[in-house]
């Protein structure tokens, strides 16, 4: 976002701990890049009155909207944001860290064009994921898509089962030790538990939603990344400008631009 879009951010989110902490980290990164948080607008969980925030966005024309709304509040906001900005002739990128494929289906056509960060998308081109998606659709129907949360629950069960097998006992301490460092080629790619903090090593990805209710992945890390759950290794270095693999425009998102 900071390297390729803008350092002027309009934040909207649900009034609870995940948004609070996400916005805190966002402020640290934006401040380090000498940018500005233009606004932080919070709604109570489940709140559907989003029109006043969309009106403010249309009036102020921020270069980026960072959305940490969840559930029905997010769905209502995305629809209203799409309608409001389209009517005003605006193209404002919306970024999120929580949207998944089943939610795109709920939101409908207005969901296309949202940029999302996640470790899992249904469109990951790995044989393990193709097999996982095929089993999912065989059980839940061709129109059903796994979410990142559903896939994570699936991976967690496998990690636990393998740790139990390796430990040979249900002793919590022994299972924890057996779980650490054991590599599992999951639908999202290689996953293992870091023994230092008991969080998973995962591969970050960025994708943009398309009109078909799926995500087109345009970036992923070269290798799985060590977890940093307490943000003790936060890297606030931001390059002045950086070309993307598409020569200045992020793939599958033609309205995005590189800031010079």
C-alpha positions as CSV (number, residue, x, y, z in Angstrom):
1,X,0.0,0.0,0.0
2,X,2.6,2.5,1.1
3,X,5.1,1.6,-1.7
4,X,2.6,1.4,-4.6
5,X,-0.6,3.4,-3.8
6,X,-0.4,6.2,-1.3
7,X,0.6,7.2,2.2
8,X,-2.7,9.0,2.8
9,X,-5.1,6.5,4.4
10,X,-8.8,6.6,5.3
11,X,-9.6,3.9,7.9
12,X,-13.0,2.5,8.6
13,X,-13.6,-0.5,10.9
14,X,-15.6,-2.3,13.6
15,X,-15.2,-1.0,17.1
16,X,-13.4,-4.0,18.7
17,X,-9.9,-5.2,19.5
18,X,-8.9,-6.5,16.0
19,X,-9.6,-3.1,14.4
20,X,-8.0,-1.2,17.3
21,X,-4.7,-3.2,17.0
22,X,-4.7,-3.2,13.2
23,X,-5.1,0.5,13.2
24,X,-2.4,0.9,15.8
25,X,0.1,-1.0,13.6
26,X,-1.2,0.9,10.5
27,X,-0.5,4.2,12.3
28,X,3.1,3.1,13.2
29,X,3.8,2.1,9.6
30,X,2.2,5.2,8.0
31,X,3.9,7.5,10.4
32,X,7.3,5.9,9.7
33,X,6.7,6.5,6.0
34,X,5.9,10.1,6.7
35,X,2.3,9.6,5.7
36,X,-1.0,10.5,7.3
37,X,-4.1,8.7,8.6
38,X,-6.8,10.9,7.2
39,X,-9.6,9.5,9.4
40,X,-10.5,6.6,11.7
41,X,-14.2,5.8,11.6
42,X,-15.5,3.0,13.8
43,X,-18.9,1.3,13.8
44,X,-20.4,-1.0,16.4
45,X,-20.4,-4.7,15.5
46,X,-23.4,-5.4,13.2
47,X,-24.1,-1.7,12.6
48,X,-25.7,-1.2,9.1
49,X,-25.9,2.7,9.1
50,X,-22.9,3.3,6.8
51,X,-24.1,6.0,4.6
52,X,-22.5,8.9,6.5
53,X,-19.1,7.3,6.2
54,X,-19.5,6.7,2.4
55,X,-20.7,10.3,2.1
56,X,-17.6,11.5,3.9
57,X,-15.4,9.4,1.6
58,X,-17.0,10.8,-1.5
59,X,-16.7,14.3,-0.2
60,X,-13.0,14.0,0.9
61,X,-11.8,11.7,-2.0
62,X,-9.1,9.8,-0.1
63,X,-6.6,7.9,-2.2
64,X,-7.1,4.7,-0.2
65,X,-9.8,3.2,2.1
66,X,-8.6,0.6,4.6
67,X,-11.5,-1.5,5.7
68,X,-11.5,-3.5,8.9
69,X,-15.2,-3.8,9.2
70,X,-16.4,-7.4,9.8
71,X,-19.6,-9.4,9.1
72,X,-22.7,-7.6,7.9
73,X,-21.3,-4.2,8.6
74,X,-18.6,-4.8,6.0
75,X,-21.0,-6.2,3.4
76,X,-23.3,-3.2,3.8
77,X,-20.4,-0.8,3.6
78,X,-18.8,-2.4,0.5
79,X,-22.2,-2.2,-1.4
80,X,-22.7,1.4,-0.3
81,X,-19.1,2.4,-1.1
82,X,-19.3,0.8,-4.5
83,X,-22.6,2.6,-5.3
84,X,-21.4,6.0,-3.9
85,X,-18.0,6.1,-5.5
86,X,-19.4,4.9,-8.9
87,X,-22.1,7.6,-8.8
88,X,-19.5,10.2,-8.0
89,X,-17.1,9.0,-10.8
90,X,-14.4,8.0,-8.3
91,X,-12.0,5.0,-8.3
92,X,-10.8,4.6,-4.8
93,X,-9.0,1.3,-3.9
94,X,-10.4,-0.5,-0.9
95,X,-8.0,-2.7,1.1
96,X,-8.9,-5.4,3.6
97,X,-7.4,-8.1,5.7
98,X,-10.5,-10.1,6.3
99,X,-12.5,-10.7,3.1
100,X,-12.8,-14.3,1.8
101,X,-14.6,-16.0,-1.1
102,X,-18.0,-16.8,0.7
103,X,-18.2,-13.2,1.7
104,X,-17.7,-12.0,-1.9
105,X,-20.7,-14.2,-2.8
106,X,-22.8,-12.5,0.0
107,X,-21.8,-9.0,-1.1
108,X,-22.4,-9.6,-4.8
109,X,-21.1,-7.7,-7.8
110,X,-20.0,-4.7,-5.6
111,X,-17.2,-6.9,-4.1
112,X,-15.1,-6.9,-7.3
113,X,-11.9,-4.9,-7.0
114,X,-11.2,-5.3,-3.3
115,X,-7.6,-5.9,-2.4
116,X,-7.1,-8.4,0.3
117,X,-4.2,-9.8,2.4
118,X,-4.4,-13.4,3.4
119,X,-2.4,-16.6,3.7
120,X,-5.1,-18.6,1.8
121,X,-7.2,-18.1,-1.3
122,X,-9.1,-20.7,-3.2
123,X,-7.2,-19.8,-6.3
124,X,-3.8,-21.0,-5.0
125,X,-2.3,-23.2,-7.6
126,X,-0.9,-26.0,-5.6
127,X,-1.8,-29.7,-6.0
128,X,-2.7,-29.9,-2.2
129,X,-5.1,-27.0,-2.7
130,X,-6.7,-28.4,-5.8
131,X,-7.4,-31.7,-4.0
132,X,-8.7,-29.8,-0.9
133,X,-11.1,-27.6,-3.0
134,X,-12.3,-30.7,-4.9
135,X,-13.1,-32.5,-1.6
136,X,-14.8,-29.3,-0.2
137,X,-17.0,-29.0,-3.3
138,X,-17.8,-32.7,-3.3
139,X,-19.1,-32.3,0.3
140,X,-20.7,-28.9,0.2
141,X,-21.6,-28.3,-3.5
142,X,-20.0,-26.8,-6.5
143,X,-21.3,-23.3,-5.6
144,X,-19.5,-23.5,-2.2
145,X,-16.1,-22.1,-1.6
146,X,-13.8,-22.6,1.4
147,X,-12.9,-19.6,3.4
148,X,-9.5,-18.8,4.9
149,X,-11.0,-19.7,8.3
150,X,-12.4,-23.0,7.1
151,X,-9.1,-23.9,5.6
152,X,-7.3,-22.8,8.8
153,X,-9.5,-25.1,10.9
154,X,-8.7,-28.0,8.5
155,X,-5.0,-27.3,8.8
156,X,-5.2,-27.0,12.6
157,X,-6.8,-30.4,12.9
158,X,-4.1,-32.0,10.8
159,X,-1.4,-30.3,12.8
160,X,-2.9,-31.5,16.0
161,X,-3.4,-35.1,14.7
162,X,0.2,-35.3,13.5
163,X,1.5,-33.9,16.8
164,X,-0.6,-36.5,18.8
165,X,0.9,-39.3,16.6
166,X,4.4,-38.0,17.0
167,X,4.0,-37.5,20.8
168,X,2.4,-40.9,21.4
169,X,0.5,-39.4,24.3
170,X,-2.2,-36.8,24.9
171,X,0.0,-34.9,27.4
172,X,-0.3,-31.2,26.6
173,X,3.4,-30.6,27.1
174,X,4.5,-33.5,25.0
175,X,2.0,-32.7,22.2
176,X,3.2,-29.1,22.2
177,X,6.8,-30.2,21.8
178,X,5.9,-32.7,19.1
179,X,4.0,-30.0,17.2
180,X,6.9,-27.6,17.0
181,X,8.8,-27.5,13.7
182,X,6.8,-30.3,12.0
183,X,6.3,-29.3,8.4
184,X,2.9,-30.0,6.7
185,X,2.3,-29.3,3.0
186,X,-1.2,-27.8,3.5
187,X,-3.6,-26.4,0.9
188,X,-2.0,-23.0,1.5
189,X,1.5,-24.3,1.2
190,X,4.1,-25.4,3.8
191,X,3.0,-24.7,7.3
192,X,4.7,-25.4,10.6
193,X,4.5,-24.2,14.2
194,X,7.2,-22.0,15.6
195,X,8.4,-23.5,18.9
196,X,9.3,-20.1,20.2
197,X,5.7,-18.7,20.3
198,X,3.4,-21.6,19.2
199,X,2.2,-19.6,16.1
200,X,2.3,-20.9,12.6
201,X,4.8,-20.0,9.9
202,X,2.7,-19.0,6.9
203,X,3.1,-17.5,3.4
204,X,1.5,-14.0,3.1
205,X,-0.3,-13.3,-0.2
206,X,-2.1,-10.3,-1.8
207,X,-5.0,-10.7,-4.2
208,X,-7.8,-8.6,-5.8
209,X,-11.3,-9.9,-6.0
210,X,-12.9,-10.4,-9.5
211,X,-16.5,-10.3,-10.8
212,X,-16.6,-14.1,-10.5
213,X,-16.5,-14.1,-6.7
214,X,-12.9,-15.3,-6.6
215,X,-9.5,-13.7,-5.9
216,X,-6.7,-13.2,-8.4
217,X,-3.4,-13.5,-6.5
218,X,-0.8,-10.8,-7.7
219,X,1.9,-11.2,-5.0
220,X,3.1,-13.8,-2.5
221,X,6.2,-14.0,-0.3
222,X,9.1,-16.0,-1.7
223,X,9.0,-18.3,1.3
224,X,7.0,-18.8,4.5
225,X,7.4,-16.1,7.0
226,X,8.3,-16.5,10.7
227,X,5.3,-15.4,12.9
228,X,5.6,-12.2,14.9
229,X,2.4,-12.2,17.0
230,X,3.6,-9.6,19.5
231,X,5.1,-7.3,16.8
232,X,8.6,-7.3,18.3
233,X,10.1,-7.5,14.8
234,X,8.0,-4.8,13.1
235,X,9.8,-3.5,10.0
236,X,8.8,0.1,9.3
237,X,11.2,0.6,6.4
238,X,9.3,1.7,3.3
239,X,11.0,2.4,0.0
240,X,10.5,5.8,-1.6
241,X,9.0,4.1,-4.7
242,X,9.1,0.6,-6.0
243,X,8.1,-0.8,-9.4
244,X,5.9,-3.9,-9.4
245,X,6.2,-6.9,-11.6
246,X,3.8,-5.4,-14.1
247,X,6.0,-2.4,-14.7
248,X,4.2,0.1,-12.5
249,X,0.7,-1.4,-12.2
250,X,-0.4,-4.2,-9.9
251,X,-1.7,-7.2,-12.0
252,X,-5.5,-7.6,-12.4
253,X,-6.1,-4.2,-10.8
254,X,-5.7,-1.6,-13.5
255,X,-6.9,1.3,-11.4
256,X,-3.9,1.0,-9.1
257,X,-0.9,3.1,-9.6
258,X,2.6,3.4,-8.3
259,X,3.3,6.6,-6.4
260,X,6.5,8.4,-7.6
